[in-house]
Structure formats: C-alpha cells, structure tokens
Amino acid sequence: MPYYQHYSFDLWLTLIKSNPDFKAKRAKYFHTHHNAFHKSEEDVAKIFRQVDLMVNAVNEKSGKNIDADEMYLMVLNFIHDGNINFDDVDTGHLHLKMEELLFQYPPALYSRVTFSSLQHLKQNSESTFSLLSNTGYITGKTLRKVLALHKLDDFFDFQLYSDEVGMSKPNKDFFKLMLTNVDICRPGRSAPLGDIIHIGDNPKNDIVPATAIGIDSLLINSNKKTILNLIN
C-alpha cells in the first residue's frame, strides 16, 4: 500500500480508549466531595453521562466547543438540582484533582497494534502526522500528557484539540486548520489533498468532513477495519 504524505488521526476510540475504572472513581469523588443533595453514586455517574451526551450533541451541531470547566459546572448544577453558587466552585482545583485521578486510571492504547502500526508508518515513510481531536471533560493540555505517557507524542508533528482552538468536529473549519498546519510543518514540500488522509472511528465527525474538504479518509474500529488497514 503506498504511503500518504500526511496522516491525520482522531484520538479517542481511534488510538486510545477510556479506562472504565476512571469514570467510576470520578463519580465516587463527586459523590463524596460535591454532593450536598445526597445523590447516589449511580445518579452522579448518570449525570456525567447526560452532560457528556448533551455537550457532544451541541458541539457537533454548532461546530464550536463547550470547555471542560463548563461541563463540570453543568454536572455540579445537576447534582445540586440547580441550587449551587458557581462562585463557590474552584474549577482550577477540580481540574487538578481530575487529572490526578486520570493518571491513577489512565486511558489505554486502543489495541495491541496501535503503537507498532504508527511506528511502522513513521519508520517506513517520510510522512508527517497529526492529531485532530474533540475534547470533553479531559482537556487538550491533559491529553498531551496522556500521549506522552504512552510514548505516542513523538509520532506527531502537531496536535489540535477542540478546546484549544474553539472548534469541534465535524466543523470543516477545524479540518481546514489542520490543512494549514500541514503546510506549516512541511516547509517547501506541500502535500496535495489526495495525499492526505484522516483516520477515525466516527463516520459523522471524521469521515464526512474529511471527504467534504477533499482529503481521503479511513473509518476504523467502529467497523471491521483496524489501524492495520493503513499498512496492509
């Protein structure tokens, strides 16, 4: 299979996946420390899921980005049935505690061939690589540390996160920003659109907008294809 000149990757459920213990421990933390109305741990977990689904839907519809701070405030508002003074919430401390908890129960590589596949592409091509990822409760700043934890960060010439640029997939402008950065990281050797590919697990957020801006795409993990299809 011929190599592309640039590979753009989604992150969640493409290269990494959540540690299920993290979500349970996060609900336990909020149940213990932010629960004046005595919600059950199950109720707190449901609230986190409800906010996550709502924010994802809003971000996909608007093309903008609701940040982690806002998401945590929504969770706290629901836990307290709308009776909370946001001025009393130290979101900075909350971020630190959640990041600490995340690295106690860190995300895992999506599969046993994730690292070796990226390594093969990097070693056998002169291609450039990037990440194009929506964020939620976990910020781009923290996700950069997750990539470093798994020694994936060195593969990528640049990383773009929705909370850092104020845009979410499937916003085509987010993909166009990626193309601009491709030109920047490849001085003197521009990559034609047909030599750029975006790889992700979500047809709506990854495949449709990639096709719309004229680059190739590959859907993996949510179908019968895997990252190995980039090599085989």
N, C-alpha and C positions, 0 to 999 in steps of 0.2 A: 504494500500500500504506500503510495507516495506521501511524503510529509507535507503538511501545510506550513506556510511561513509564520503564521501566528495561531496559537491556541488560546482561546478564552474559555475559562471554566466557571461554572456555578460552584458553590461551596457545599451548602447543606444538602444531604442525600445524593450528592454527586461525588464529593471527595471525603466528606466526614458525615457522621451521624451522631445524634444525641446519646448521651449516657442516660438510660431510663432512671437510674438512681438519682440523678441530679434534680429532675423535676419533682420527685417525691420529697427530697431533702429541702428543696426550695419551698414547697408547700408547708412542710413542717416548720421551717424557720418563720414564715409569715404567720402561721397558726400560733406559734409560741410568742412572737415578739410584736405582732401588729394585728391584734385580734380582740379589740375591746367588746365586740358583739358576740364573741364566743362561737364563731363558725367552726364546723368540723374540718379536719384536715382534707376530707373528701370535698367539702364545699369550697375550700380555698383552692384546691387543685382545679376544680371545675371553673372557678373564676379566672384563673390563669389561662386556661384553655379558651374560655369565652372571649377574653380580651385579645388573645393571640389571633383567633379566627377573625374577629371583628377588624382588628388593625390590618391584618393581611388583606382583607377584602377592600378596605378603604384605600390602602396604599396601591393596590392593583388598579382600582378604579380611578384614582386621582393621579397616579404616577408620581406622587410626592412621597414623603416619608414621615411617619409618626415615630418619634425617637423613644429610646428605652425609658428615659425619665418620665415621659408622658404615659407610657404603658404601665409603669409601676404605680403612678398616681391613680390611673384608672382602676387597677387592681385594688389598691387601698380604699378607693372610694366605694367599690362594690362590696368589699369585706365589711365596711362600716355603714353600709346601707345609705350612702350619700351624706353621712354625718361626720365629716372629717375636715379639719383645718389644714389645708395644704402647707401653710406657713410653718406648721409644726413638723413637717417631714424633711429630714435631712437626706436628700437624694444622693448626695456625694457619699455619705456613709453607707447607704443602701447599696450603691454600686460596688463599693469595696467589699462588702460582705458577700454579695452575689458572685463577684469574681473569685473571691477566696473559696467559696463553695464550689464553683465551677471547676476549679483546678483540683479539688478533692475528688470530684466525679467528672473527669474531663470527657469531652466528645472523643469518639474513636474514629480511626480511618474507616471509610465505608466498607472496604473489603481488603482481603489479604494481598490483592494485586494492585491496590491503588498506588502505593509508593513505587513499586517496581515498574509499573506502566509509565508513570511520569518520568522516572529515571531513564527508562529506555528511550522515550521520546527526546529527552534533553540530551542524552549522550549520542544519539544517532541522527541528529538533525542540527541545523543552525537556526532553528525556530526560536521565536520569542513566546513568552507565556504570560497570562494574566488571570486574575480572578475578578468576577463580576457578581457580587452577592448582595441580596437583600438582607437586612438585619432586623432583629426584633428586640427581645429582652437583652440579648448579648450584643454589645457594641462592636463596631469595626476595630476599635482600639484593642479590645479583648480578643477578638478573633485573630488579630495579627499574632498575639501571644500563643493562641492555640495552634496556629500554623507552625510557629517556631518550636513548640513542644513536640510536634510530630516531624520536625525537620523538613517541612514542606516549603518553608518560606523562601529558601534559596532557589527553588524552581521558578519563581515568578518575578518577572521584570517589573510588574506593578500590580497593586491590589486596589479595587474600587468597591466601596461599601456604601449602601444607600444612605445610612445615617450621616456619612461624611460629605456626601455630595448633594443631599436633599432630593434625591430621585430614587424611585423604586422600579424594578422590573414589573411589568413589561413596557415601561416607558421607553420609547425608541430613542429619546434623547440620552438616556443612560447608556445605551449601546453606542450611540454616536460619540459620546465622551470616551468610551473605550477605544473607538477607532482613532480619535485624536491622540490618545496616549500611545497607541501602537506606532503612529508616525513619530512621536517624540522618542520612543525607546529604540527606534530603528533609524537613526540618522543616516541619510544618504542611501537608504535601501528600503523604499516604501513597499508595502505589501498590497497587491491588488485585492479587491474584495473577494474574489474567487479563491484566494489563497489564505483566507482567514476562516476559522471555524469556531463556533461556540458550542460547548458541551454542557448539557444539564439534564435534570430529571423531570422538569415541568414543561409540558407542551405549551401552555399559555404564556408562561413567564420567560421561557428560554428559546423555544423553537420558533414560535410565531414572530416575535420581534426581530430575531436574528434573520429570518427569511425576509422580513419587511425591509431591512436595511441592505439586503443584497449579499449577505455572507452565508456560508454553509453552516449547518447545524447538525448535531447528533444527540438524539434522546437516549439516555441510558438509565439503568437501574429501575425505573418505573415500568419498563417493558422487558423484553427478553435480551436486550443488549447490555453490555458492560463496557467499562473503560478499555478492555482488551480489544474492542472493535476498532479502536484508533490504531492498533498495531497489526492485527491480523487481517 
